[in-house]
Amino acid sequence: MRGNRAGQDTAASIVGAGHPRYHVARRDTLETQSPVFTPARIGTLVLRHRLIRAGCYEGLARDGNVTEELLEHHFQLARGGITMTTLGYCAVSADGRGFAHELWMRD
Ligand SMILES: Cc1cc2nc3c(=O)[nH]c(=O)nc-3n(C[C@H](O)[C@H](O)[C@H](O)COP(=O)(O)O)c2cc1C
């Protein structure tokens, strides 16, 4: 079979799928054709694509404060290509915290 009804090749039909350069070519196709890889705007902020890391509790804060481990976790996401990352469980008051070490935003 040369492709499916949407005109896209199935994995079994793609010539060269086993070639080391196949994954690069496939990624290029996705990045040029998918709306996920088009810029997005949030207010004045312009994101280069739409892959955003949702808030997930990392468990890397201590005593309500940011740690080097938490920073490194988010730096790794950025280095991996995420356009925006967000924090999970970040309380605006101490008594709003659900976990002992949960982030607490304060001066
Ligand atoms: C392990 C895990 C931890 C999460 N922690 C948080 C969190 O701390 N804060 C938050 O607002 N959402 C949290 N979420 C929810 C995610 O941000 C997201 O809204 C949810 O996974 C639904 O994503 P989806 O709409 O892409 O399916 C968590 C989700 C998972 C799976």
The ligand as an SDF file (V2000), in Angstrom:
LIG
                    3D

 31 33  0  0  0  0  0  0  0  0999 V2000
    1.4750   13.9870   37.1390 C   0  0  0  0  0  0  0  0  0  0  0  0
    0.6630   15.2530   36.8910 C   0  0  0  0  0  0  0  0  0  0  0  0
    0.8480   16.3270   37.7310 C   0  0  0  0  0  0  0  0  0  0  0  0
    0.1110   17.4890   37.5210 C   0  0  0  0  0  0  0  0  0  0  0  0
    0.3320   18.5420   38.3390 N   0  0  0  0  0  0  0  0  0  0  0  0
   -0.3490   19.6950   38.1130 C   0  0  0  0  0  0  0  0  0  0  0  0
   -0.0880   20.8560   38.8860 C   0  0  0  0  0  0  0  0  0  0  0  0
    0.7530   20.8320   39.7690 O   0  0  0  0  0  0  0  0  0  0  0  0
   -0.7900   21.9690   38.6300 N   0  0  0  0  0  0  0  0  0  0  0  0
   -1.7350   22.0180   37.6430 C   0  0  0  0  0  0  0  0  0  0  0  0
   -2.3530   23.0750   37.4670 O   0  0  0  0  0  0  0  0  0  0  0  0
   -1.9880   20.9580   36.8830 N   0  0  0  0  0  0  0  0  0  0  0  0
   -1.3290   19.7890   37.0900 C   0  0  0  0  0  0  0  0  0  0  0  0
   -1.5800   18.7080   36.3160 N   0  0  0  0  0  0  0  0  0  0  0  0
   -2.5780   18.8150   35.2390 C   0  0  0  0  0  0  0  0  0  0  0  0
   -1.8670   19.1460   33.9310 C   0  0  0  0  0  0  0  0  0  0  0  0
   -1.3070   20.4430   33.9870 O   0  0  0  0  0  0  0  0  0  0  0  0
   -2.8410   19.1310   32.7430 C   0  0  0  0  0  0  0  0  0  0  0  0
   -3.8190   20.1230   32.9030 O   0  0  0  0  0  0  0  0  0  0  0  0
   -3.5200   17.8170   32.6270 C   0  0  0  0  0  0  0  0  0  0  0  0
   -2.5370   16.8100   32.5690 O   0  0  0  0  0  0  0  0  0  0  0  0
   -4.4320   17.7660   31.3930 C   0  0  0  0  0  0  0  0  0  0  0  0
   -3.6550   17.9570   30.2460 O   0  0  0  0  0  0  0  0  0  0  0  0
   -4.2920   17.8110   28.8220 P   0  0  0  0  0  0  0  0  0  0  0  0
   -5.3920   18.8260   28.7420 O   0  0  0  0  0  0  0  0  0  0  0  0
   -3.1680   18.1290   27.8680 O   0  0  0  0  0  0  0  0  0  0  0  0
   -4.7790   16.4080   28.7140 O   0  0  0  0  0  0  0  0  0  0  0  0
   -0.8490   17.5510   36.4760 C   0  0  0  0  0  0  0  0  0  0  0  0
   -1.0090   16.4400   35.6600 C   0  0  0  0  0  0  0  0  0  0  0  0
   -0.2710   15.3170   35.8390 C   0  0  0  0  0  0  0  0  0  0  0  0
   -0.4740   14.1360   34.9000 C   0  0  0  0  0  0  0  0  0  0  0  0
  1  2  1  0
  2  3  1  0
  2 30  2  0
  3  4  2  0
  4  5  1  0
  4 28  1  0
  5  6  2  0
  6  7  1  0
  6 13  1  0
  7  8  2  0
  7  9  1  0
  9 10  1  0
 10 11  2  0
 10 12  1  0
 12 13  2  0
 13 14  1  0
 14 15  1  0
 14 28  1  0
 15 16  1  0
 16 17  1  0
 16 18  1  0
 18 19  1  0
 18 20  1  0
 20 21  1  0
 20 22  1  0
 22 23  1  0
 23 24  1  0
 24 25  2  0
 24 26  1  0
 24 27  1  0
 28 29  2  0
 29 30  1  0
 30 31  1  0
M  END
$$$$
